[in-house]
Amino acid sequence: MRSSARFSGLIMQAVQSISRLATRGETPQRLAPPRVFAPLLLADWMRAVFIHYEVDPAALQREIPFQLDLWKGRAFVSLVAFTMERLRRLLSNPSRAPVF
């Protein structure tokens, strides 16, 4: 009896922590069920640049077809540039390989 109560408490804590992770910005995000993921490609990221700047939310919303996810009422735009080398297929299971 004790062990089931202890485990139900752990499950409740896990659910609560997942709920907190689901609300990154001011707009709550839906939780997707966990999926099994196996990459098909591998690559080496040699150089990456991330540039983030703040913009007026109203001006950005006029240009974006979906609702903005704001942070403390502020909107940000990010520019990401990167170089990948040695792009290659990873075939751990050949039966899952795409047919071209």
N, C-alpha and C positions, 0 to 999 in steps of 0.2 A: 504494500500500500504506500509506504513512504517513497519508494523509488518512482512510482508513477507520478506522485505529486511533485517530486523533484524534477522529473523530466518535463512535466507540463509547464513548470516554471521556466525551465530553460527554453522551451519552445516559445513561450510567451515573450521572453526577452529577445529571442531571435526575431520574432515577428515585429516587435516594437523597433528594433534597430533597423530592420529592412524598411519599415515605414518612414523612419527618419531619413534614410538614404533616398527615398523616392521623392522628396521635396527639396531639390537642389536650389531652385530659385523661388520666386514668389508663387509661381504656377505649379501646383502639384503634378507630378508625372505619374502615369499609370504604371503599375508594376507588371512587367511581362513575366510569364512563367520561365523558369530557367531552361535553357536549351543546351544540348550537347554540341560543342563546337570543335571542329578539327580544321585547322588551316589547310588550304590547298596550295598556297604559295608562301615562300619565304623570301626575304630581302634584307639587305643591310642598309640601315639608314645612316648615311655618312654625314650629312649636314642638314640642319633644320633651323628655321627661323620662325618665331611666333611673334606677331605684332598685334596688340590689342589696343583699341582706342574707344573712347566713349563718344556716343552720338546722341542727338536729341531723339527720344523715343517716338514722338509724334511724327517727325520727319522720316524716320526709318520705317515706321508702321505703314506709311503711305506707299512705300516701295516693296514691302514684303507681303506675300499673299496669306501668310499664317499669323497667328497671334504671337507676339513677342514674349519671351520668357525674360522678365526683368529681374534685376538684382537691386534691392532697396530702391526701386523706382527708377533705376538707371539702366540704359541699354548700351551694349558693347558690340563692336564688330571686330572680328579677328581675321587676320590675313596669315596664312600658313604656306610656307614654301619649303620643299625638302628635296633631297636627292637620294635616290635608291640605287644601289648597286647589287650585282649578283642576284637578280630576280630569278627565282627558280621554283619549279613545281615540287611539292612535297606529296609523295604518294605512299603514305603509310598503309593504305588499303586500296589496292588497284581497282577493286570493284566499285569504289565510290568516285573514280576518276570521271570527269566530264567527257562526253563524246563530242568530237569536233567534226 
